[in-house]
Amino acid sequence: MPWTDERYPAAMRRLPPRVRQKAVEIANALLAEGSDDGKAIRIGIAKAKEWARRQLPGGAR
């Protein structure tokens, strides 16, 4: 089941909102491609943090 801004994995709870939104987006895309939940969550968080470091002032915290 895809995640949303209101319903997301506990592992994403402490991410800043914009980074969490990106992590959810990435994780949902991975789920659609057939990845399992755990892998999608881990990759989604890692890639969202990379995105934040490149895109957001101050990067991911």
One Martini backbone bead per residue (centre of mass of N, CA, C, O) as a GRO file, in nm:
protein
   61
    1MET     BB    1   0.096   0.037   0.024
    2PRO     BB    2   0.087   0.352  -0.008
    3TRP     BB    3   0.219   0.645   0.085
    4THR     BB    4   0.191   0.947   0.281
    5ASP     BB    5   0.199   1.243   0.452
    6GLU     BB    6   0.021   1.098   0.689
    7ARG     BB    7   0.127   0.802   0.583
    8TYR     BB    8   0.416   0.665   0.730
    9PRO     BB    9   0.695   0.550   0.819
   10ALA     BB   10   0.864   0.555   1.113
   11ALA     BB   11   1.150   0.610   0.983
   12MET     BB   12   1.031   0.911   0.879
   13ARG     BB   13   0.951   1.091   1.126
   14ARG     BB   14   1.239   1.273   1.156
   15LEU     BB   15   1.197   1.407   0.905
   16PRO     BB   16   1.174   1.649   0.719
   17PRO     BB   17   0.907   1.722   0.536
   18ARG     BB   18   1.043   1.741   0.249
   19VAL     BB   19   1.205   1.480   0.280
   20ARG     BB   20   0.969   1.294   0.336
   21GLN     BB   21   0.820   1.338   0.073
   22LYS     BB   22   1.049   1.225  -0.101
   23ALA     BB   23   1.067   0.947   0.032
   24VAL     BB   24   0.780   0.863  -0.040
   25GLU     BB   25   0.806   0.889  -0.343
   26ILE     BB   26   1.035   0.685  -0.377
   27ALA     BB   27   0.910   0.443  -0.231
   28ASN     BB   28   0.661   0.419  -0.414
   29ALA     BB   29   0.818   0.362  -0.673
   30LEU     BB   30   0.949   0.101  -0.570
   31LEU     BB   31   0.689  -0.052  -0.517
   32ALA     BB   32   0.589  -0.039  -0.815
   33GLU     BB   33   0.856  -0.220  -0.897
   34GLY     BB   34   0.866  -0.452  -0.640
   35SER     BB   35   0.958  -0.371  -0.381
   36ASP     BB   36   1.012  -0.393  -0.067
   37ASP     BB   37   0.950  -0.214   0.205
   38GLY     BB   38   1.232  -0.197   0.338
   39LYS     BB   39   1.387  -0.112   0.086
   40ALA     BB   40   1.219   0.139   0.015
   41ILE     BB   41   1.278   0.292   0.273
   42ARG     BB   42   1.586   0.303   0.269
   43ILE     BB   43   1.616   0.434  -0.010
   44GLY     BB   44   1.430   0.675   0.026
   45ILE     BB   45   1.593   0.810   0.249
   46ALA     BB   46   1.869   0.829   0.115
   47LYS     BB   47   1.778   0.986  -0.142
   48ALA     BB   48   1.647   1.226   0.006
   49LYS     BB   49   1.906   1.323   0.142
   50GLU     BB   50   2.059   1.376  -0.114
   51TRP     BB   51   1.860   1.578  -0.230
   52ALA     BB   52   1.882   1.783   0.003
   53ARG     BB   53   2.182   1.850  -0.028
   54ARG     BB   54   2.129   1.972  -0.322
   55GLN     BB   55   1.849   2.159  -0.276
   56LEU     BB   56   1.875   2.250   0.022
   57PRO     BB   57   1.920   2.465   0.253
   58GLY     BB   58   2.137   2.285   0.470
   59GLY     BB   59   2.007   2.033   0.416
   60ALA     BB   60   2.002   1.748   0.587
   61ARG     BB   61   1.891   1.671   0.941
   0.00000   0.00000   0.00000
